[in-house]
């Protein structure tokens, strides 16, 4: 099998809320499906080290991604890291940093598809795969801001 092709992300988003308020919303895993309609399935009990979430994501592409996300560190209200395995593999880190009149959320990830169709798209039509990944991040942050932190 050829080596996996990774999609790297480093995104920053500003919120006009304190980090503790954004963190409190982020830890409401019971609300995720109501915020994110592209999150088709989520089996998650909590927001603590060792928690393993089973997820199905439907990007605006002709495939779904099924994976498990394991929380490897949780330092409230500052950061969480996770490892992913399944149709995508890799790691992700989310940090919250206080800034003037709010906080900055930074999301970094290094992910690679393992299943044939997404792996092919990432290799043969990389801009399409990157667009789908970016769409999930962009839609996700907009929906989180609007639905989890209204007002």
Phi, psi and omega in degrees: 000140180284158181298151180289145176261122185268150170246116182261142178226145171210097185241146177232137181226137179261142176233144177268034178234154176294152181303322181295326178289318177295318179299316180302319178292316181302329183276000178275067184299337177293345181259350187307314184294330178284335178277323191238093182296339177283350173274091189288327178218143175210122174243097184217133181262328185195188185235072183215158179306134179092345178299138179239114181260136173256127189229151167229123181244136177246092174289171179282051179228166186279040175202159174251153177246123177249129183203166173247143180239121180250123179286118184261337172207144178221117179233090183291142348262044188249317186201156173217140175236153183212151170252143180242144173211155184127226178296337171231150180228152178147206182216159179215152179219135177237130177232147174242127182234128176297139174222172178307129177055042176149217180210165175244131174259127177242128178242121174240144178206156173224106188234151177217137177286145179247338181276152190304308186295307178297326178295319178297314180299318181296325179281308190275330182225058185310317179302328178291314179297316179295320177300315179298317178297312180297324179299314180299316179295313182296311179297319182299315181289321178296316180293321177299313181299315184285322187262326182269334182232057182294161176098000000 
